[in-house]
Amino acid sequence: MKIDNSPARGMRDLLPADVAVRDHVLESIFSVYRRFGYQRIETPALENIERLSSGEGADNEKLIFEVLRRGLPPEVAAGTPLRGLVDLGLRYDLTVPLTRFYGNNHASLPMPFRSLQAGPVWRAERPQRGRYRQFYQCDIDMIGEPSVLAEAELIEATSEALAAIGLTGITIRVSDRRFLAALAADCGVPENWRNEFFIILDKLDKIGWDGVRAGLTALGLPAAQVAAVTEKIQGLTDVPGGKLADALAGAVPGLAADVTEDLSVTAAALDRLAAERPLDWKFDPTLVRGMGYYTGQVFEINRPDVPWSLAGGGRYDRLIGRSLGQDVPACGFSIGFERIVDLLSRERARDAVAVLAEGDVPVADALAVAREMRGLAGGEQVIETVRRSGKLGAQLKRLEAAGFTGYVLVRFADGAIARGDLRPLG
């Protein structure tokens, strides 16, 4: 019987051209983040199921790939709860493993610690275009810095990383979970309704104001409260950074002074950055972000021609305390790696040259020619040794399709090795 060679549902094989794009993106991102002082770490793919299902991962906890305990018998008794059969799960993001990593290794790490992670995560999604069950994430986090230095630096570093891979025309959106809680309280939203209230606000860009008002009404808010929410949010939209503090104080009198001050500092840092290089940012009072562990400022990076965010993150000062027994200030930013890769061209040239050796050229001589060419190129160009086969024209077309940009023909003539000139392909 023929075996199905397709990858598991929701998984992918990546061809060399796909991997070349991914490598380019990762190398560009790493280069920027390392200049800011972020150090790369690695965490296991598997975590204890209790940690992954702690209640802080929002809907992602419904998508955990759970792993059966070792040593289970072939059959288990009827009625055995699933949790009794499972002890591990595949990580669904990189933040939850980071908190365990820090709790386990904090004594050996600097303070603050700038963490850089990249690797696969797994979610039991319903597979569809652009949504996979295994995909890459790329995160930076600053642990141990209580001030908005963390927020401002994370945003600057990530915007610079996106520019390094060729993404322009981005907009940075900033909000604060503490502001949202104060807004809800000021508008009379009962505390047990606030999660639903935030979810409805977060959908503004998809459902518009009519949809938001309908959602708030369906939630049970009286018309006067819905009107108050609408007025306050619309009044805070697109407020210049220099006027943000006054606008916040006027719209939400109950907002704590330290929240206003933190947002003003971040705004000033972003205004200064925007004056020095192309950058657009705005305070977005409807930005919520879905993770339950955020405790302060949250932010996203968007582009007008893309219907989803390119990066997102925020402050999570209480999450590490679950591992360490005491709260540690922390803030992180995650790049939407797979989405960005999909935006970039998959036709990146490899800048590779083929040393095309005729069949009568000894292997040692063919390798020597390639070695010499690598030396002349200073290690900056890919040189591959390829045996001549079939019609030259057809082989050159195959090389071009494989991403080669040029070739050198090597043959044996008059008792010596003859190397032709470098000729371009395409």
KAQUI-V359076 format. One record per backbone hydrogen bond with DSSP energy under -0.5 kcal/mol. NH is the residue of the N-H (numbers start at 1). CO is the residue of the C=O. If there is no record, write none. Layout:
BEGIN
((NH:CO) (NH:CO))
END
This chain:
BEGIN
((11:8) (15:13) (18:15) (19:15) (20:16) (21:17) (22:18) (23:19) (24:20) (25:21) (26:22) (27:23) (28:24) (29:25) (30:26) (31:27) (32:28) (33:29) (34:30) (35:31) (36:32) (36:33) (37:34) (38:33) (39:114) (41:116) (47:89) (49:87) (51:48) (52:48) (53:49) (54:51) (60:57) (61:58) (62:59) (63:60) (64:61) (66:64) (67:88) (69:85) (72:69) (80:77) (84:81) (85:82) (86:82) (86:83) (87:67) (88:67) (89:47) (90:65) (91:45) (98:94) (99:95) (100:96) (101:97) (102:98) (103:99) (104:100) (105:101) (106:102) (108:105) (109:106) (112:143) (113:143) (114:112) (115:113) (115:141) (116:39) (117:139) (119:137) (121:135) (122:91) (123:133) (124:63) (125:123) (127:125) (128:131) (131:128) (133:10) (134:10) (135:121) (137:119) (138:335) (139:117) (140:333) (141:115) (142:331) (143:113) (143:141) (144:329) (146:144) (150:147) (152:148) (153:149) (154:150) (155:151) (156:152) (157:153) (158:154) (159:155) (160:156) (161:157) (162:158) (163:159) (164:160) (165:161) (166:163) (167:162) (168:166) (171:302) (172:280) (173:171) (173:300) (174:282) (175:298) (177:296) (180:176) (181:177) (182:178) (183:179) (184:180) (185:181) (186:182) (187:183) (188:185) (189:184) (190:188) (193:190) (194:191) (197:193) (198:194) (199:195) (200:196) (201:197) (202:198) (203:199) (203:200) (204:201) (206:203) (207:203) (208:204) (211:207) (212:208) (213:209) (214:210) (215:211) (216:212) (217:213) (218:214) (219:215) (220:216) (220:217) (221:216) (226:222) (227:223) (228:224) (229:225) (230:226) (231:227) (232:228) (233:229) (234:230) (235:231) (236:232) (236:233) (237:233) (237:234) (238:283) (239:236) (243:240) (244:241) (247:243) (248:244) (249:245) (250:246) (251:247) (252:248) (255:252) (259:256) (260:256) (261:257) (262:258) (263:259) (264:260) (265:261) (266:262) (267:263) (268:264) (269:265) (270:266) (271:267) (272:268) (273:269) (274:270) (275:271) (276:272) (276:273) (277:273) (280:170) (282:172) (284:174) (284:282) (285:283) (287:284) (288:286) (292:56) (293:56) (294:291) (295:315) (296:315) (298:175) (299:313) (300:173) (301:311) (302:171) (304:169) (306:303) (310:301) (311:301) (312:334) (313:299) (314:332) (315:297) (316:330) (319:316) (320:316) (322:319) (323:320) (324:320) (325:321) (328:317) (331:142) (332:314) (333:140) (334:312) (335:138) (336:310) (337:335) (338:136) (340:336) (341:337) (342:338) (343:339) (343:340) (344:340) (344:341) (350:403) (352:403) (353:382) (354:406) (355:353) (355:384) (356:354) (356:408) (357:355) (357:386) (358:410) (361:358) (362:360) (366:362) (367:363) (368:364) (369:365) (370:366) (371:367) (372:368) (373:369) (374:370) (375:371) (376:372) (377:373) (378:375) (379:374) (380:377) (382:351) (384:353) (386:355) (386:384) (388:357) (395:391) (396:392) (397:393) (398:394) (399:395) (400:396) (401:397) (402:398) (403:400) (404:399) (405:352) (406:352) (407:423) (408:354) (410:356) (411:418) (413:411) (413:416) (416:413) (418:411) (419:417) (420:409) (420:418) (423:407) (425:405))
END
